[in-house]
Amino acid sequence: MKKIALFVDVQNIYYTCRQAYGQQFNYRKLWQHLGYEGDIVQATAYAIHRGDDGQLKFQDALKHIGFEVKLKPFIQRSDGSAKGDWDVGITIDIMEAASEVDSVILLSGDGDFDLLMQKIQQKYGVETQVYGVPSLTAKSLIDSVNQYHEIDPSLLL
């Protein structure tokens, strides 16, 4: 059975699904779908911790589905902008997992991950897949993976 590692850029998926569809992503449906493709041996969701009830319920729901939830504190800068970026953490975890699995699946539209996906393909021969909202996923990321899956209304709540 194919071994799958799944990585979710929660902020990216939340904002792109909200912007494109005004809806939230259905993580349970994705999990069920991937279960037919293989064995999910690692699943990590990277989120920003703001500590509000809705967010805590969402994180509990992800854990219940089977995700490990990694949190970073939400940092409000003095100029009003916010910091909460998991790109380096996601990259490290994917690099570590790539040699242990057959398929790496990333949920993000962030083009910063294109080199990472190319690298793990070349170095480990691992299959790479990305799920992203079509209008909000970087072309460089789509071009860097074996399979690109559009997040469409069938994957929304």
C-alpha positions in Angstrom: 0.0 0.0 0.0 1.2 3.5 -0.9 2.6 5.4 2.1 1.3 9.0 2.1 2.6 12.1 4.1 0.1 15.0 4.2 1.0 18.6 5.0 -1.4 21.4 5.4 -0.6 25.2 5.3 -3.8 25.9 7.3 -3.7 29.7 6.9 -3.2 29.5 3.1 -6.0 27.0 2.6 -8.4 28.9 5.0 -7.9 32.3 3.2 -7.8 31.0 -0.4 -11.0 28.9 0.1 -12.7 31.9 1.8 -11.6 34.3 -0.9 -12.6 32.1 -3.8 -15.7 30.4 -2.5 -16.7 32.0 0.8 -16.5 28.5 2.4 -14.3 26.4 4.5 -12.2 23.4 3.4 -13.5 19.9 4.3 -10.5 18.1 5.8 -12.5 15.0 6.7 -13.6 14.5 3.1 -10.0 14.9 1.9 -8.9 12.4 4.5 -11.5 9.9 3.4 -10.5 10.4 -0.3 -6.8 9.9 0.4 -7.5 6.8 2.5 -8.5 5.1 -0.8 -5.2 6.0 -2.4 -3.0 4.6 0.4 -2.0 4.7 4.0 -1.7 8.1 5.6 1.4 7.6 7.7 2.0 11.2 8.6 -0.4 14.2 8.6 0.5 17.6 9.9 -1.5 20.8 9.9 0.4 24.0 10.5 -1.7 26.7 12.1 -1.4 30.0 13.9 -2.5 30.1 17.5 -4.7 33.0 18.4 -6.5 31.2 21.3 -10.1 31.9 20.3 -12.8 29.3 20.9 -13.6 28.8 17.2 -10.0 28.1 16.4 -9.5 25.7 19.3 -12.6 23.7 18.1 -11.2 23.6 14.6 -7.8 22.4 15.9 -9.6 19.7 18.0 -11.5 18.6 14.9 -8.3 18.3 12.9 -6.7 16.2 15.7 -9.9 14.0 15.8 -9.5 13.4 12.0 -5.9 12.3 12.6 -3.7 15.3 12.1 -0.9 16.4 14.3 -1.5 20.1 14.7 1.6 22.3 15.0 1.0 25.8 16.3 2.9 29.1 16.2 2.0 32.1 18.2 0.2 34.9 16.3 2.5 37.9 16.4 1.1 41.4 15.9 3.9 43.8 14.8 4.0 47.4 16.0 3.1 48.5 12.5 -0.1 46.5 12.6 1.0 43.7 10.3 0.9 40.2 11.5 3.6 37.4 11.4 2.7 33.8 11.4 4.6 31.9 8.8 5.2 28.2 8.8 7.1 27.9 5.5 10.4 26.9 7.0 8.8 24.4 9.4 6.8 22.8 6.6 9.9 22.6 4.5 11.9 20.9 7.2 9.2 18.4 7.9 8.6 17.5 4.2 12.4 17.1 3.7 12.5 14.7 6.6 9.4 12.7 5.5 10.2 12.4 1.8 12.6 9.5 2.2 10.2 7.5 4.2 7.1 7.7 2.0 5.9 7.1 -1.5 3.8 10.3 -1.8 4.0 13.8 -0.4 0.8 15.8 -0.5 0.9 19.5 0.2 -2.2 21.7 0.7 -1.1 25.2 -0.2 -1.1 27.6 -3.1 2.2 29.2 -2.0 4.7 29.3 -4.8 7.5 29.4 -2.2 7.1 25.6 -2.1 7.9 24.9 -5.7 11.7 24.3 -5.3 11.0 22.1 -2.3 8.6 19.9 -4.3 11.0 19.6 -7.2 13.9 18.8 -4.9 12.2 15.9 -3.1 11.1 14.5 -6.4 14.6 14.5 -7.7 16.4 13.4 -4.5 14.0 10.7 -3.3 11.9 9.8 -6.3 8.8 10.5 -4.3 5.5 11.3 -5.9 4.4 14.9 -5.2 0.9 16.3 -5.2 -0.6 19.7 -4.4 -4.1 20.7 -3.5 -4.9 24.4 -4.1 -7.6 26.8 -5.1 -7.1 27.2 -8.9 -7.2 31.0 -9.1 -5.0 31.4 -6.0 -2.3 28.7 -6.5 1.0 29.8 -8.0 1.7 28.4 -11.5 5.3 27.6 -10.4 3.9 25.3 -7.7 1.5 23.6 -10.0 4.3 23.0 -12.5 6.6 21.6 -9.9 4.5 18.6 -8.9 3.4 15.3 -10.4 -0.2 16.0 -9.7 -2.2 19.1 -9.1 -5.6 18.9 -7.6 -8.0 21.8 -7.8 -9.8 22.6 -4.6 -13.4 22.9 -5.9 -16.8 23.0 -4.2 -16.8 19.2 -3.7 -14.0 19.6 -1.1 -15.7 22.4 0.8 -18.1 22.3 3.8 
